[in-house]
Amino acid sequence: MSYEKVVAVYDKEASASAALTSLVAAGYHTDDISVIRSESEAVRAGLNEPGVWQRLFGRDLEHNEAAVLTRSFKEGSVIVSVRVPESEAPKVVSLLDSHKPVDVMDRAKAYGLVGATAGEFKTPAPAKPQGEEMLRVAEEQLNVGKRMVESGHTRVRRYVVEKPVETNITLHEEHTEVIRRAITDPAYYVKDIDWSDKIIDVTETAEEAVVNKTARVTEEVLIRKQGSDHTQTVHDTVRRQQVDVEQVPVGAGTRKSG
């Protein structure tokens, strides 16, 4: 399996850190990722030696690209490089590009350099020999990511309702009863009769219902979120280029003047 190094230059530390986080989240191992900052003494010391960037990123790195890296590095830019299989390079380029790296072509023009390539660049292929023509054949790859969206709300509301209730209770009453009995027996004799006035006061009582309310907890409602995973099949189409080779006889499809 052949590997390539994809390199991006970021002027802001936050952008480089975000790119690093995205790479790790996408499954790329930290051992294959290099983040070179301006405080790197080893790289800063090596800038005086020719070919320091070629040793880091490959001998095919163009001189103008190396010059852009050197100038940007000295000005405090952060350089992120990823070693990936060749088939993964387009995906990594797209991922790094989402965090707004330096456009190396524009940076090269600003520095007065010419011939720089792109904002993210891979180690270029060797120059083709004279007499050869190259036709590149491209193929799209489907990269499916994830994002968090709102799927709805659950509202739990507590409120008060009233309902009529009734219950039976036994109430006790005490009333005064006055009974008069006539005495006709002549033998019933009271020796000393009290002729003074006398009042007997009898208190009557009655129970009445007293209403008192007490509250108790009848239920607990626990509110929490529970996650679950499901598999979704994403359908799309990708394009790929194909090459047909046809042998054309001499004179076919051409027109001679004369």
Long-range contacts (C-beta under 8 A, 24 or more apart in sequence): 1-85, 1-86, 2-85, 2-86, 3-83, 3-84, 3-85, 3-86, 4-83, 4-84, 4-85, 4-86, 4-89, 4-122, 4-123, 5-57, 5-58, 5-81, 5-82, 5-83, 5-84, 5-122, 5-123, 6-81, 6-82, 6-84, 6-89, 6-92, 6-93, 6-96, 6-120, 6-121, 6-122, 7-57, 7-69, 7-79, 7-80, 7-81, 7-120, 7-121, 7-122, 8-79, 8-80, 8-81, 8-96, 8-97, 8-99, 8-101, 8-102, 8-119, 8-120, 9-68, 9-69, 9-72, 9-77, 9-78, 9-79, 9-80, 9-101, 9-102, 9-104, 9-107, 9-119, 10-77, 10-78, 10-79, 10-80, 10-99, 10-100, 10-101, 10-102, 11-72, 11-76, 11-77, 11-78, 11-102, 12-78, 13-37, 13-78, 15-78, 15-99, 15-100, 15-101, 16-78, 16-80, 16-99, 18-99, 19-80, 19-95, 19-96, 19-99, 19-101, 20-80, 22-95, 22-98, 22-99, 23-80, 23-82, 23-92, 23-95, 23-96, 26-91, 26-95, 28-82, 28-84, 28-92, 32-82, 32-83, 32-84, 33-80, 33-81, 33-82, 33-83, 34-79, 34-80, 34-81, 34-82, 35-78, 35-79, 35-80, 36-73, 36-78, 36-79, 36-80, 36-81, 37-78, 38-73, 38-74, 38-76, 38-77, 38-78, 43-73, 44-73, 47-73, 47-74, 56-81, 57-81, 57-123, 58-123, 60-123, 60-124, 60-125, 60-126, 61-123, 61-124, 62-115, 62-116, 62-117, 62-124, 64-108, 64-113, 64-114, 64-115, 64-116, 65-104, 65-116, 65-117, 65-121, 67-108, 67-111, 67-113, 68-104, 68-107, 68-108, 68-111, 68-113, 68-116, 71-107, 71-111, 72-102, 72-107, 77-102, 87-141, 89-122, 90-141, 91-141, 91-143, 93-120, 93-122, 94-143, 96-120, 135-243, 137-240, 137-241, 137-242, 137-243, 138-240, 138-241, 139-238, 139-239, 139-240, 139-241, 140-238, 140-239, 140-240, 141-238, 142-234, 142-236, 142-238, 144-234, 156-221, 156-223, 169-209, 171-206, 171-207, 171-208, 171-209, 172-205, 172-206, 172-207, 173-204, 173-205, 173-206, 173-207, 174-204, 174-205, 174-206, 175-204, 176-202, 176-204
